[in-house]
Amino acid sequence: MFGLFNNDPTKKLQKTYERKLEQAMLVARNGDMRANATLTEEAEALRAEIDRLKKG
């Protein structure tokens, strides 16, 4: 019952991850491949953190 009020830390990270991927897609459409690579790298780091939290 009290678990209802606990925040799931992966939810916030998941939203940030999805936002980074969307930004990467938009900059790739505009031709900025360097920014695309940077944003994709940041998104993959977030994905690794989400996976780590779900396992532990």
PQR file of N, CA, C, O and H, with PARSE charges and radii, in Angstrom:
ATOM      1  N   MET A   1       0.823  -1.200   0.000 -0.4000 1.5000
ATOM      2  CA  MET A   1       0.000   0.000   0.000 -0.0000 2.0000
ATOM      3  C   MET A   1       0.864   1.260   0.000  0.5500 1.7000
ATOM      4  O   MET A   1       0.586   2.223  -0.715 -0.5500 1.4000
ATOM      5  N   PHE A   2       1.911   1.232   0.811 -0.4000 1.5000
ATOM      6  CA  PHE A   2       2.748   2.428   0.888 -0.0000 2.0000
ATOM      7  C   PHE A   2       3.694   2.535  -0.297  0.5500 1.7000
ATOM      8  O   PHE A   2       4.270   3.600  -0.522 -0.5500 1.4000
ATOM      9  H   PHE A   2       2.137   0.449   1.392  0.4000 1.0000
ATOM     10  N   GLY A   3       3.871   1.468  -1.056 -0.4000 1.5000
ATOM     11  CA  GLY A   3       4.682   1.502  -2.257 -0.0000 2.0000
ATOM     12  C   GLY A   3       4.064   2.376  -3.335  0.5500 1.7000
ATOM     13  O   GLY A   3       4.733   2.758  -4.295 -0.5500 1.4000
ATOM     14  H   GLY A   3       3.403   0.603  -0.873  0.4000 1.0000
ATOM     15  N   LEU A   4       2.785   2.691  -3.174 -0.4000 1.5000
ATOM     16  CA  LEU A   4       2.078   3.531  -4.132 -0.0000 2.0000
ATOM     17  C   LEU A   4       2.707   4.916  -4.236  0.5500 1.7000
ATOM     18  O   LEU A   4       2.686   5.529  -5.304 -0.5500 1.4000
ATOM     19  H   LEU A   4       2.241   2.381  -2.394  0.4000 1.0000
ATOM     20  N   PHE A   5       3.258   5.404  -3.148 -0.4000 1.5000
ATOM     21  CA  PHE A   5       3.787   6.763  -3.120 -0.0000 2.0000
ATOM     22  C   PHE A   5       5.275   6.845  -3.438  0.5500 1.7000
ATOM     23  O   PHE A   5       5.822   7.943  -3.536 -0.5500 1.4000
ATOM     24  H   PHE A   5       3.275   4.906  -2.281  0.4000 1.0000
ATOM     25  N   ASN A   6       5.939   5.703  -3.600 -0.4000 1.5000
ATOM     26  CA  ASN A   6       7.360   5.709  -3.944 -0.0000 2.0000
ATOM     27  C   ASN A   6       7.534   6.050  -5.419  0.5500 1.7000
ATOM     28  O   ASN A   6       6.811   5.555  -6.283 -0.5500 1.4000
ATOM     29  H   ASN A   6       5.495   4.811  -3.520  0.4000 1.0000
ATOM     30  N   ASN A   7       8.506   6.901  -5.678 -0.4000 1.5000
ATOM     31  CA  ASN A   7       8.799   7.277  -7.067 -0.0000 2.0000
ATOM     32  C   ASN A   7       9.696   6.228  -7.705  0.5500 1.7000
ATOM     33  O   ASN A   7      10.625   5.724  -7.075 -0.5500 1.4000
ATOM     34  H   ASN A   7       9.094   7.303  -4.976  0.4000 1.0000
ATOM     35  N   ASP A   8       9.416   5.912  -8.929 -0.4000 1.5000
ATOM     36  CA  ASP A   8      10.247   4.994  -9.685 -0.0000 2.0000
ATOM     37  C   ASP A   8      11.302   5.827 -10.407  0.5500 1.7000
ATOM     38  O   ASP A   8      10.960   6.601 -11.301 -0.5500 1.4000
ATOM     39  H   ASP A   8       8.660   6.321  -9.441  0.4000 1.0000
ATOM     40  N   PRO A   9      12.569   5.688 -10.043 -0.5600 1.5000
ATOM     41  CA  PRO A   9      13.605   6.536 -10.659  0.2800 2.0000
ATOM     42  C   PRO A   9      13.779   6.281 -12.151  0.5500 1.7000
ATOM     43  O   PRO A   9      14.290   7.138 -12.871 -0.5500 1.4000
ATOM     44  N   THR A  10      13.362   5.114 -12.616 -0.4000 1.5000
ATOM     45  CA  THR A  10      13.549   4.815 -14.038 -0.0000 2.0000
ATOM     46  C   THR A  10      12.562   5.569 -14.917  0.5500 1.7000
ATOM     47  O   THR A  10      12.841   5.778 -16.098 -0.5500 1.4000
ATOM     48  H   THR A  10      12.948   4.418 -12.030  0.4000 1.0000
ATOM     49  N   LYS A  11      11.425   5.982 -14.385 -0.4000 1.5000
ATOM     50  CA  LYS A  11      10.442   6.706 -15.196 -0.0000 2.0000
ATOM     51  C   LYS A  11      11.003   8.032 -15.691  0.5500 1.7000
ATOM     52  O   LYS A  11      10.852   8.375 -16.864 -0.5500 1.4000
ATOM     53  H   LYS A  11      11.199   5.812 -13.426  0.4000 1.0000
ATOM     54  N   LYS A  12      11.643   8.769 -14.806 -0.4000 1.5000
ATOM     55  CA  LYS A  12      12.218  10.061 -15.190 -0.0000 2.0000
ATOM     56  C   LYS A  12      13.361   9.861 -16.185  0.5500 1.7000
ATOM     57  O   LYS A  12      13.490  10.610 -17.154 -0.5500 1.4000
ATOM     58  H   LYS A  12      11.765   8.490 -13.854  0.4000 1.0000
ATOM     59  N   LEU A  13      14.186   8.844 -15.935 -0.4000 1.5000
ATOM     60  CA  LEU A  13      15.280   8.565 -16.854 -0.0000 2.0000
ATOM     61  C   LEU A  13      14.760   8.130 -18.220  0.5500 1.7000
ATOM     62  O   LEU A  13      15.337   8.484 -19.248 -0.5500 1.4000
ATOM     63  H   LEU A  13      14.080   8.236 -15.148  0.4000 1.0000
ATOM     64  N   GLN A  14      13.672   7.364 -18.231 -0.4000 1.5000
ATOM     65  CA  GLN A  14      13.089   6.904 -19.493 -0.0000 2.0000
ATOM     66  C   GLN A  14      12.586   8.085 -20.319  0.5500 1.7000
ATOM     67  O   GLN A  14      12.777   8.118 -21.535 -0.5500 1.4000
ATOM     68  H   GLN A  14      13.203   7.077 -17.396  0.4000 1.0000
ATOM     69  N   LYS A  15      11.947   9.052 -19.668 -0.4000 1.5000
ATOM     70  CA  LYS A  15      11.468  10.240 -20.380 -0.0000 2.0000
ATOM     71  C   LYS A  15      12.637  11.043 -20.940  0.5500 1.7000
ATOM     72  O   LYS A  15      12.585  11.523 -22.073 -0.5500 1.4000
ATOM     73  H   LYS A  15      11.792   9.025 -18.681  0.4000 1.0000
ATOM     74  N   THR A  16      13.686  11.185 -20.143 -0.4000 1.5000
ATOM     75  CA  THR A  16      14.866  11.914 -20.598 -0.0000 2.0000
ATOM     76  C   THR A  16      15.521  11.190 -21.773  0.5500 1.7000
ATOM     77  O   THR A  16      15.964  11.824 -22.731 -0.5500 1.4000
ATOM     78  H   THR A  16      13.729  10.796 -19.223  0.4000 1.0000
ATOM     79  N   TYR A  17      15.582   9.865 -21.694 -0.4000 1.5000
ATOM     80  CA  TYR A  17      16.139   9.040 -22.764 -0.0000 2.0000
ATOM     81  C   TYR A  17      15.360   9.243 -24.060  0.5500 1.7000
ATOM     82  O   TYR A  17      15.956   9.458 -25.116 -0.5500 1.4000
ATOM     83  H   TYR A  17      15.223   9.350 -20.916  0.4000 1.0000
ATOM     84  N   GLU A  18      14.048   9.179 -23.985 -0.4000 1.5000
ATOM     85  CA  GLU A  18      13.218   9.352 -25.173 -0.0000 2.0000
ATOM     86  C   GLU A  18      13.348  10.753 -25.752  0.5500 1.7000
ATOM     87  O   GLU A  18      13.346  10.927 -26.971 -0.5500 1.4000
ATOM     88  H   GLU A  18      13.564   9.005 -23.127  0.4000 1.0000
ATOM     89  N   ARG A  19      13.460  11.755 -24.881 -0.4000 1.5000
ATOM     90  CA  ARG A  19      13.616  13.135 -25.330 -0.0000 2.0000
ATOM     91  C   ARG A  19      14.950  13.316 -26.065  0.5500 1.7000
ATOM     92  O   ARG A  19      15.010  13.997 -27.088 -0.5500 1.4000
ATOM     93  H   ARG A  19      13.461  11.614 -23.891  0.4000 1.0000
ATOM     94  N   LYS A  20      16.024  12.700 -25.536 -0.4000 1.5000
ATOM     95  CA  LYS A  20      17.335  12.790 -26.190 -0.0000 2.0000
ATOM     96  C   LYS A  20      17.308  12.147 -27.571  0.5500 1.7000
ATOM     97  O   LYS A  20      17.875  12.689 -28.521 -0.5500 1.4000
ATOM     98  H   LYS A  20      15.976  12.147 -24.705  0.4000 1.0000
ATOM     99  N   LEU A  21      16.652  10.992 -27.687 -0.4000 1.5000
ATOM    100  CA  LEU A  21      16.571  10.332 -28.989 -0.0000 2.0000
ATOM    101  C   LEU A  21      15.784  11.176 -29.990  0.5500 1.7000
ATOM    102  O   LEU A  21      16.128  11.239 -31.170 -0.5500 1.4000
ATOM    103  H   LEU A  21      16.192  10.552 -26.916  0.4000 1.0000
ATOM    104  N   GLU A  22      14.734  11.815 -29.509 -0.4000 1.5000
ATOM    105  CA  GLU A  22      13.940  12.670 -30.395 -0.0000 2.0000
ATOM    106  C   GLU A  22      14.765  13.878 -30.856  0.5500 1.7000
ATOM    107  O   GLU A  22      14.719  14.256 -32.027 -0.5500 1.4000
ATOM    108  H   GLU A  22      14.455  11.764 -28.550  0.4000 1.0000
ATOM    109  N   GLN A  23      15.512  14.475 -29.933 -0.4000 1.5000
ATOM    110  CA  GLN A  23      16.368  15.602 -30.297 -0.0000 2.0000
ATOM    111  C   GLN A  23      17.428  15.162 -31.308  0.5500 1.7000
ATOM    112  O   GLN A  23      17.732  15.893 -32.252 -0.5500 1.4000
ATOM    113  H   GLN A  23      15.549  14.168 -28.982  0.4000 1.0000
ATOM    114  N   ALA A  24      17.984  13.979 -31.112 -0.4000 1.5000
ATOM    115  CA  ALA A  24      18.995  13.463 -32.038 -0.0000 2.0000
ATOM    116  C   ALA A  24      18.407  13.286 -33.433  0.5500 1.7000
ATOM    117  O   ALA A  24      19.054  13.604 -34.431 -0.5500 1.4000
ATOM    118  H   ALA A  24      17.737  13.385 -30.345  0.4000 1.0000
ATOM    119  N   MET A  25      17.187  12.782 -33.497 -0.4000 1.5000
ATOM    120  CA  MET A  25      16.529  12.598 -34.788 -0.0000 2.0000
ATOM    121  C   MET A  25      16.315  13.952 -35.479  0.5500 1.7000
ATOM    122  O   MET A  25      16.531  14.079 -36.684 -0.5500 1.4000
ATOM    123  H   MET A  25      16.662  12.524 -32.687  0.4000 1.0000
ATOM    124  N   LEU A  26      15.893  14.952 -34.712 -0.4000 1.5000
ATOM    125  CA  LEU A  26      15.619  16.261 -35.296 -0.0000 2.0000
ATOM    126  C   LEU A  26      16.886  16.939 -35.813  0.5500 1.7000
ATOM    127  O   LEU A  26      16.873  17.543 -36.885 -0.5500 1.4000
ATOM    128  H   LEU A  26      15.717  14.848 -33.732  0.4000 1.0000
ATOM    129  N   VAL A  27      17.983  16.840 -35.053 -0.4000 1.5000
ATOM    130  CA  VAL A  27      19.217  17.463 -35.534 -0.0000 2.0000
ATOM    131  C   VAL A  27      19.786  16.705 -36.730  0.5500 1.7000
ATOM    132  O   VAL A  27      20.429  17.304 -37.593 -0.5500 1.4000
ATOM    133  H   VAL A  27      17.994  16.348 -34.182  0.4000 1.0000
ATOM    134  N   ALA A  28      19.557  15.398 -36.789 -0.4000 1.5000
ATOM    135  CA  ALA A  28      20.008  14.624 -37.951 -0.0000 2.0000
ATOM    136  C   ALA A  28      19.243  15.060 -39.199  0.5500 1.7000
ATOM    137  O   ALA A  28      19.815  15.131 -40.287 -0.5500 1.4000
ATOM    138  H   ALA A  28      19.035  14.912 -36.089  0.4000 1.0000
ATOM    139  N   ARG A  29      17.978  15.346 -39.045 -0.4000 1.5000
ATOM    140  CA  ARG A  29      17.184  15.827 -40.187 -0.0000 2.0000
ATOM    141  C   ARG A  29      17.688  17.165 -40.689  0.5500 1.7000
ATOM    142  O   ARG A  29      17.594  17.470 -41.877 -0.5500 1.4000
ATOM    143  H   ARG A  29      17.513  15.288 -38.161  0.4000 1.0000
ATOM    144  N   ASN A  30      18.225  17.964 -39.773 -0.4000 1.5000
ATOM    145  CA  ASN A  30      18.765  19.270 -40.153 -0.0000 2.0000
ATOM    146  C   ASN A  30      20.201  19.170 -40.661  0.5500 1.7000
ATOM    147  O   ASN A  30      20.780  20.175 -41.075 -0.5500 1.4000
ATOM    148  H   ASN A  30      18.301  17.716 -38.807  0.4000 1.0000
ATOM    149  N   GLY A  31      20.780  17.970 -40.635 -0.4000 1.5000
ATOM    150  CA  GLY A  31      22.101  17.769 -41.194 -0.0000 2.0000
ATOM    151  C   GLY A  31      23.252  17.905 -40.213  0.5500 1.7000
ATOM    152  O   GLY A  31      24.412  17.837 -40.620 -0.5500 1.4000
ATOM    153  H   GLY A  31      20.309  17.154 -40.299  0.4000 1.0000
ATOM    154  N   ASP A  32      22.967  18.094 -38.944 -0.4000 1.5000
ATOM    155  CA  ASP A  32      24.029  18.257 -37.946 -0.0000 2.0000
ATOM    156  C   ASP A  32      24.367  16.888 -37.354  0.5500 1.7000
ATOM    157  O   ASP A  32      23.847  16.514 -36.303 -0.5500 1.4000
ATOM    158  H   ASP A  32      22.025  18.150 -38.613  0.4000 1.0000
ATOM    159  N   MET A  33      25.236  16.149 -38.029 -0.4000 1.5000
ATOM    160  CA  MET A  33      25.541  14.786 -37.626 -0.0000 2.0000
ATOM    161  C   MET A  33      26.404  14.735 -36.362  0.5500 1.7000
ATOM    162  O   MET A  33      26.356  13.751 -35.623 -0.5500 1.4000
ATOM    163  H   MET A  33      25.659  16.452 -38.883  0.4000 1.0000
ATOM    164  N   ARG A  34      27.176  15.763 -36.112 -0.4000 1.5000
ATOM    165  CA  ARG A  34      27.989  15.794 -34.895 -0.0000 2.0000
ATOM    166  C   ARG A  34      27.085  15.907 -33.664  0.5500 1.7000
ATOM    167  O   ARG A  34      27.299  15.205 -32.675 -0.5500 1.4000
ATOM    168  H   ARG A  34      27.215  16.562 -36.713  0.4000 1.0000
ATOM    169  N   ALA A  35      26.092  16.773 -33.715 -0.4000 1.5000
ATOM    170  CA  ALA A  35      25.148  16.895 -32.600 -0.0000 2.0000
ATOM    171  C   ALA A  35      24.330  15.614 -32.456  0.5500 1.7000
ATOM    172  O   ALA A  35      24.007  15.200 -31.343 -0.5500 1.4000
ATOM    173  H   ALA A  35      25.919  17.343 -34.518  0.4000 1.0000
ATOM    174  N   ASN A  36      24.000  14.995 -33.577 -0.4000 1.5000
ATOM    175  CA  ASN A  36      23.271  13.729 -33.552 -0.0000 2.0000
ATOM    176  C   ASN A  36      24.081  12.677 -32.793  0.5500 1.7000
ATOM    177  O   ASN A  36      23.542  11.975 -31.937 -0.5500 1.4000
ATOM    178  H   ASN A  36      24.263  15.331 -34.481  0.4000 1.0000
ATOM    179  N   ALA A  37      25.351  12.571 -33.100 -0.4000 1.5000
ATOM    180  CA  ALA A  37      26.204  11.585 -32.442 -0.0000 2.0000
ATOM    181  C   ALA A  37      26.314  11.857 -30.947  0.5500 1.7000
ATOM    182  O   ALA A  37      26.281  10.929 -30.139 -0.5500 1.4000
ATOM    183  H   ALA A  37      25.788  13.141 -33.795  0.4000 1.0000
ATOM    184  N   THR A  38      26.444  13.124 -30.582 -0.4000 1.5000
ATOM    185  CA  THR A  38      26.550  13.496 -29.175 -0.0000 2.0000
ATOM    186  C   THR A  38      25.278  13.147 -28.416  0.5500 1.7000
ATOM    187  O   THR A  38      25.333  12.552 -27.340 -0.5500 1.4000
ATOM    188  H   THR A  38      26.471  13.877 -31.238  0.4000 1.0000
ATOM    189  N   LEU A  39      24.137  13.518 -28.978 -0.4000 1.5000
ATOM    190  CA  LEU A  39      22.864  13.241 -28.316 -0.0000 2.0000
ATOM    191  C   LEU A  39      22.578  11.745 -28.240  0.5500 1.7000
ATOM    192  O   LEU A  39      22.029  11.264 -27.248 -0.5500 1.4000
ATOM    193  H   LEU A  39      24.093  14.002 -29.852  0.4000 1.0000
ATOM    194  N   THR A  40      22.944  11.021 -29.271 -0.4000 1.5000
ATOM    195  CA  THR A  40      22.747   9.577 -29.257 -0.0000 2.0000
ATOM    196  C   THR A  40      23.629   8.925 -28.199  0.5500 1.7000
ATOM    197  O   THR A  40      23.198   7.996 -27.516 -0.5500 1.4000
ATOM    198  H   THR A  40      23.390  11.412 -30.076  0.4000 1.0000
ATOM    199  N   GLU A  41      24.844   9.401 -28.063 -0.4000 1.5000
ATOM    200  CA  GLU A  41      25.752   8.878 -27.041 -0.0000 2.0000
ATOM    201  C   GLU A  41      25.197   9.138 -25.641  0.5500 1.7000
ATOM    202  O   GLU A  41      25.253   8.264 -24.776 -0.5500 1.4000
ATOM    203  H   GLU A  41      25.195  10.155 -28.618  0.4000 1.0000
ATOM    204  N   GLU A  42      24.661  10.339 -25.419 -0.4000 1.5000
ATOM    205  CA  GLU A  42      24.061  10.664 -24.129 -0.0000 2.0000
ATOM    206  C   GLU A  42      22.842   9.778 -23.860  0.5500 1.7000
ATOM    207  O   GLU A  42      22.632   9.327 -22.735 -0.5500 1.4000
ATOM    208  H   GLU A  42      24.615  11.049 -26.122  0.4000 1.0000
ATOM    209  N   ALA A  43      22.046   9.535 -24.895 -0.4000 1.5000
ATOM    210  CA  ALA A  43      20.860   8.686 -24.750 -0.0000 2.0000
ATOM    211  C   ALA A  43      21.266   7.255 -24.399  0.5500 1.7000
ATOM    212  O   ALA A  43      20.621   6.616 -23.567 -0.5500 1.4000
ATOM    213  H   ALA A  43      22.217   9.902 -25.809  0.4000 1.0000
ATOM    214  N   GLU A  44      22.323   6.751 -25.022 -0.4000 1.5000
ATOM    215  CA  GLU A  44      22.766   5.384 -24.733 -0.0000 2.0000
ATOM    216  C   GLU A  44      23.314   5.267 -23.309  0.5500 1.7000
ATOM    217  O   GLU A  44      23.174   4.220 -22.676 -0.5500 1.4000
ATOM    218  H   GLU A  44      22.847   7.270 -25.698  0.4000 1.0000
ATOM    219  N   ALA A  45      23.929   6.326 -22.811 -0.4000 1.5000
ATOM    220  CA  ALA A  45      24.392   6.324 -21.418 -0.0000 2.0000
ATOM    221  C   ALA A  45      23.199   6.266 -20.469  0.5500 1.7000
ATOM    222  O   ALA A  45      23.235   5.568 -19.455 -0.5500 1.4000
ATOM    223  H   ALA A  45      24.043   7.175 -23.326  0.4000 1.0000
ATOM    224  N   LEU A  46      22.152   6.996 -20.803 -0.4000 1.5000
ATOM    225  CA  LEU A  46      20.927   6.940 -19.996 -0.0000 2.0000
ATOM    226  C   LEU A  46      20.308   5.552 -20.051  0.5500 1.7000
ATOM    227  O   LEU A  46      19.830   5.044 -19.037 -0.5500 1.4000
ATOM    228  H   LEU A  46      22.123   7.563 -21.626  0.4000 1.0000
ATOM    229  N   ARG A  47      20.313   4.932 -21.237 -0.4000 1.5000
ATOM    230  CA  ARG A  47      19.761   3.585 -21.394 -0.0000 2.0000
ATOM    231  C   ARG A  47      20.520   2.584 -20.528  0.5500 1.7000
ATOM    232  O   ARG A  47      19.915   1.699 -19.921 -0.5500 1.4000
ATOM    233  H   ARG A  47      20.701   5.345 -22.061  0.4000 1.0000
ATOM    234  N   ALA A  48      21.841   2.721 -20.471 -0.4000 1.5000
ATOM    235  CA  ALA A  48      22.654   1.842 -19.634 -0.0000 2.0000
ATOM    236  C   ALA A  48      22.315   2.038 -18.155  0.5500 1.7000
ATOM    237  O   ALA A  48      22.258   1.071 -17.396 -0.5500 1.4000
ATOM    238  H   ALA A  48      22.332   3.439 -20.963  0.4000 1.0000
ATOM    239  N   GLU A  49      22.094   3.268 -17.757 -0.4000 1.5000
ATOM    240  CA  GLU A  49      21.724   3.566 -16.368 -0.0000 2.0000
ATOM    241  C   GLU A  49      20.356   2.972 -16.037  0.5500 1.7000
ATOM    242  O   GLU A  49      20.165   2.426 -14.950 -0.5500 1.4000
ATOM    243  H   GLU A  49      22.140   4.053 -18.374  0.4000 1.0000
ATOM    244  N   ILE A  50      19.409   3.072 -16.959 -0.4000 1.5000
ATOM    245  CA  ILE A  50      18.080   2.494 -16.750 -0.0000 2.0000
ATOM    246  C   ILE A  50      18.187   0.978 -16.594  0.5500 1.7000
ATOM    247  O   ILE A  50      17.569   0.395 -15.702 -0.5500 1.4000
ATOM    248  H   ILE A  50      19.564   3.515 -17.842  0.4000 1.0000
ATOM    249  N   ASP A  51      18.965   0.352 -17.456 -0.4000 1.5000
ATOM    250  CA  ASP A  51      19.159  -1.099 -17.377 -0.0000 2.0000
ATOM    251  C   ASP A  51      19.802  -1.504 -16.055  0.5500 1.7000
ATOM    252  O   ASP A  51      19.422  -2.505 -15.446 -0.5500 1.4000
ATOM    253  H   ASP A  51      19.466   0.825 -18.180  0.4000 1.0000
ATOM    254  N   ARG A  52      20.781  -0.715 -15.620 -0.4000 1.5000
ATOM    255  CA  ARG A  52      21.468  -1.009 -14.355 -0.0000 2.0000
ATOM    256  C   ARG A  52      20.497  -0.916 -13.180  0.5500 1.7000
ATOM    257  O   ARG A  52      20.527  -1.759 -12.284 -0.5500 1.4000
ATOM    258  H   ARG A  52      21.090   0.098 -16.114  0.4000 1.0000
ATOM    259  N   LEU A  53      19.637   0.105 -13.177 -0.4000 1.5000
ATOM    260  CA  LEU A  53      18.675   0.268 -12.089 -0.0000 2.0000
ATOM    261  C   LEU A  53      17.624  -0.845 -12.078  0.5500 1.7000
ATOM    262  O   LEU A  53      17.189  -1.284 -11.014 -0.5500 1.4000
ATOM    263  H   LEU A  53      19.612   0.790 -13.905  0.4000 1.0000
ATOM    264  N   LYS A  54      17.223  -1.294 -13.260 -0.4000 1.5000
ATOM    265  CA  LYS A  54      16.224  -2.356 -13.321 -0.0000 2.0000
ATOM    266  C   LYS A  54      16.786  -3.693 -12.842  0.5500 1.7000
ATOM    267  O   LYS A  54      16.056  -4.508 -12.278 -0.5500 1.4000
ATOM    268  H   LYS A  54      17.576  -0.937 -14.125  0.4000 1.0000
ATOM    269  N   LYS A  55      18.081  -3.920 -13.065 -0.4000 1.5000
ATOM    270  CA  LYS A  55      18.692  -5.181 -12.624 -0.0000 2.0000
ATOM    271  C   LYS A  55      18.927  -5.182 -11.119  0.5500 1.7000
ATOM    272  O   LYS A  55      18.795  -6.214 -10.460 -0.5500 1.4000
ATOM    273  H   LYS A  55      18.674  -3.258 -13.522  0.4000 1.0000
ATOM    274  N   GLY A  56      19.273  -4.028 -10.588 -0.4000 1.5000
ATOM    275  CA  GLY A  56      19.664  -3.959  -9.173 -0.0000 2.0000
ATOM    276  C   GLY A  56      18.616  -3.505  -8.311  0.5500 1.7000
ATOM    277  O   GLY A  56      18.813  -3.401  -7.101 -0.5500 1.4000
ATOM    278  H   GLY A  56      19.379  -3.190 -11.123  0.4000 1.0000
TER
END
